[in-house]
Amino acid sequence: MVVRITISLPNNVCDSVNEMVAERDISRSHLIAELIQAEQTRIVEKELAEGYIALAEEHRRFADVAVSAASEIWPRYEQST
């Protein structure tokens, strides 16, 4: 489904759009749709990257706790065997 909208652009932006559509041999609508989709993809990828960084930090903290706990328990385990 396609929805028709009207937008207003500054002259310099419109000039850039016209140059880009001429280079790509596509319509303005197609170009603007591509640019919006690319921006949506960029936003999702940025959010995913931030999530992966947060998850990695959470895993690092867990590993620190696990190593600390293992350091306390391991000598006792070795003595009992």
C-alpha distance (Angstrom), angle and dihedral (degrees) to the residues before:
residue distance angle dihedral
M1 . . .
V2 3.78 . .
V3 3.80 125.1 .
R4 3.78 120.2 -158.3
I5 3.81 115.9 -136.7
T6 3.78 134.7 169.8
I7 3.80 121.4 -133.7
S8 3.78 134.1 -176.5
L9 3.79 119.8 -141.3
P10 3.79 133.5 -175.6
N11 3.81 112.2 -104.2
N12 3.79 94.2 -109.0
V13 3.81 92.2 51.7
C14 3.80 91.1 47.7
D15 3.80 89.4 50.6
S16 3.80 89.5 52.7
V17 3.80 91.0 48.8
N18 3.79 90.9 50.6
E19 3.81 91.6 50.1
M20 3.80 92.1 48.3
V21 3.81 94.6 49.2
A22 3.80 90.8 47.6
E23 3.82 91.1 51.5
R24 3.81 92.8 47.3
D25 3.81 97.2 35.9
I26 3.81 92.3 -131.3
S27 3.79 134.5 121.6
R28 3.79 123.8 -93.1
S29 3.79 88.7 -114.7
H30 3.79 91.0 53.9
L31 3.81 92.1 48.5
I32 3.79 94.0 48.4
A33 3.82 91.0 47.2
E34 3.83 89.8 50.8
L35 3.80 92.0 48.8
I36 3.80 92.6 49.4
Q37 3.80 91.7 48.0
A38 3.81 90.4 48.6
E39 3.81 90.0 51.6
Q40 3.80 91.2 49.1
T41 3.82 89.4 51.4
R42 3.82 91.1 48.1
I43 3.81 91.1 51.8
V44 3.82 93.0 49.4
E45 3.82 91.9 47.0
K46 3.81 90.6 49.6
E47 3.81 91.1 50.3
L48 3.81 90.8 48.0
A49 3.81 91.5 49.8
E50 3.81 90.8 50.2
G51 3.80 89.5 48.8
Y52 3.80 92.4 50.1
I53 3.79 90.5 49.8
A54 3.82 91.0 50.6
L55 3.81 91.0 47.0
A56 3.80 91.5 49.3
E57 3.81 89.8 52.0
E58 3.80 90.4 49.6
H59 3.81 90.2 50.3
R60 3.81 90.9 48.3
R61 3.82 91.1 53.1
F62 3.80 90.5 48.3
A63 3.81 90.7 49.8
D64 3.81 90.3 51.2
V65 3.81 90.5 53.2
A66 3.81 92.4 44.5
V67 3.82 92.7 50.3
S68 3.78 90.6 48.1
A69 3.80 91.8 50.1
A70 3.80 92.0 45.5
S71 3.81 90.4 50.1
E72 3.79 89.4 57.5
I73 3.80 95.8 44.8
W74 3.81 102.1 37.9
P75 3.84 97.5 69.7
R76 3.82 90.2 51.6
Y77 3.80 90.6 48.7
E78 3.81 91.9 50.1
Q79 3.81 91.1 50.0
S80 3.82 91.7 51.9
T81 3.81 94.3 52.9
